[in-house]
Amino acid sequence: MDNRRGLMTALATALLILGLVIGWVAFRLGQQTTDVADEVSLNASPLPPALATSLPPLPVVTNTPTRLPSPTATPLPSPTATPSPSPTPIVVITHVKSLGRLETTEFAMRTVVDLQNDPSNLWQQLVGSDKLMLVAEGEVVAGFDFEKIRPTDISVAGTSVTIILPAPEILYSRIDNEKTQVYERQTGLFVAPDQTLESRARQVAEEALVEWAIERDIFEQANRDGRLQIENLLRSLGFTNITIQVREPEL
């Protein structure tokens, strides 16, 4: 037991001495490296002036961008306009007939109608029959019915066109029921009121409105307005030389 303890102590002592030796050797090696570096630093000296001036200068590197050639724009070929075909009479008729019944002029009027039944016997002649006074308001509209245009009424030559329009006509007339009323009505003694008298008075009023509009040249105004609208339509189709004729109204 004592021998083993002595052996362990000797081994520990030997390891301690070995570690000290290794540490001292490493310290000496590091010191020598530092001395060599210091010696090299101390021995470095700048070039002599004569040698420094004789050497060529170092090239200076400049970062000069290289200019690329500017791209040249290649012009595109200009499109060539394809001339559109000139309208034919059939095309013109199609556009004109699409207007249908063109209302160009409107007259709004008022009239007064006195209407009475003719006495049918002596008694009615003495005491009176059925009569009324009607105040009527209404309108009369004139224009063109383009369904009456025939292919022979249109002639086309390039940008020139000649068209013959049908005669202007009364497209419709009407009595405004809300503004028309019976102003006065008288019925003879022992005479039964006529249920159809007011409706007949309205019909007479409508006919009077139409006659009044014709006397004040509603057809002439419809003619002027219709020509203007048709001319605008034909110009929109590409015509530049336009001749418009209108048939005389049938009597």
C-alpha positions, 0 to 999 in steps of 0.5 A, spaced: 500 500 500 505 504 501 509 502 495 503 504 491 502 511 494 509 512 493 509 511 486 503 515 484 506 521 488 512 520 483 508 520 477 504 526 479 511 530 480 514 528 473 507 530 470 508 537 473 515 538 471 513 536 464 508 541 463 513 546 466 518 544 461 512 545 455 510 551 457 517 554 457 518 552 450 512 555 448 513 562 451 520 562 448 518 560 441 512 566 441 518 571 443 522 569 438 516 570 433 515 577 435 522 579 435 523 577 428 516 581 426 519 587 430 526 586 426 522 586 419 518 592 421 524 596 423 528 594 417 523 597 412 525 604 409 521 608 404 524 608 396 530 612 395 528 619 391 532 617 385 529 610 384 522 613 386 522 618 380 525 613 375 519 608 376 513 609 371 507 612 375 502 606 376 496 607 372 490 610 374 484 606 374 478 610 372 470 608 372 468 611 365 462 608 363 462 606 356 456 609 352 452 605 348 450 607 341 443 610 341 437 605 338 435 608 332 427 608 331 425 605 325 418 608 323 412 604 322 409 604 315 403 609 315 397 605 314 393 606 308 386 608 308 382 603 305 376 607 301 369 605 303 365 603 298 360 608 296 353 607 298 348 604 294 340 606 293 338 600 297 343 602 302 340 609 302 333 606 302 334 602 308 337 608 312 331 612 310 326 607 311 328 606 318 326 613 320 319 610 319 314 616 320 318 622 321 314 627 325 317 634 323 312 639 325 306 639 330 301 645 331 297 645 338 291 649 338 284 651 341 277 651 338 270 652 340 264 648 337 257 650 337 253 643 335 246 642 336 241 637 333 236 639 327 229 639 330 226 633 328 218 636 329 214 642 330 215 641 338 222 641 337 222 647 333 218 651 338 221 649 345 228 647 342 232 641 341 239 639 344 245 643 343 252 644 346 258 649 346 265 645 346 271 648 348 277 643 345 284 643 345 288 638 341 294 638 336 296 636 329 302 633 327 305 633 320 311 629 317 313 624 312 311 617 311 318 614 308 315 607 307 312 610 301 319 611 298 321 607 292 328 605 289 326 609 283 326 615 288 333 615 289 339 616 284 347 615 287 353 617 283 359 617 287 358 622 293 352 625 289 345 623 291 338 625 289 332 623 293 325 624 291 321 624 298 313 623 298 309 629 300 308 631 307 302 629 310 298 629 317 300 623 320 295 624 326 291 629 330 288 628 336 283 632 342 286 633 349 281 630 353 283 633 359 283 640 356 277 639 353 270 640 356 263 642 355 262 649 356 255 650 355 249 645 354 241 646 353 236 641 352 229 643 350 223 642 354 221 634 354 227 633 349 231 627 351 239 629 351 242 626 345 248 621 348 252 622 341 252 629 341 258 630 345 262 625 341 260 628 335 262 635 337 269 632 339 270 629 332 268 636 329 273 640 333 278 635 331 277 636 323 277 644 325 284 643 328 286 640 322 283 645 317 286 650 321 293 647 321 293 646 313 290 654 312 297 656 316 301 652 312 303 646 316 305 642 310 310 647 308 313 647 315 313 640 315 317 640 308 322 645 310 324 641 317 324 634 313 329 636 308 333 639 313 333 632 317 334 628 311 340 632 308 343 631 315 342 623 314 345 623 307 351 627 309 352 622 315 352 617 310 358 620 306 354 624 301 357 631 299 352 633 293 345 632 295 339 634 291 332 633 295 325 633 291 318 633 294 312 630 291 306 635 291 301 633 295 295 629 292 288 633 292 
